[in-house]
Amino acid sequence: MANTGGGAGTTIVPMYVRQPASPVPTPDARRVGFTRVGLTAGQSKQVEVVFRLSQLALTIGDGLREIARGWYEAVVGAEKAAFTVR
């Protein structure tokens, strides 16, 4: 995250997760967390967004909540990453 402007500022950096190949229908992207970042003019900072794995759970046909195994894609601000739930 970088502040390219001339003054200090604060921004919210969201984190979205999606599962491109899910065994059940899933939303295109789910916001699972965010962090607020304060930056002075010209400052850049590495940010971390933490979320609970339980936030990936979906309600399946019998009403139980389950975390689908497989590959997920995460987007934090403008950065993409991938992870696997086993």
Buried (B, 14 or more C-beta within 10 A) or exposed (E): BEBEEEEEEEEEBBBBBBBEEBEEEBEEBBEBBBBEBEBEEEBEEEBEBEBEEEEBEBEEEEEEEEBBEEEBBBBBBEEEEEEEEE
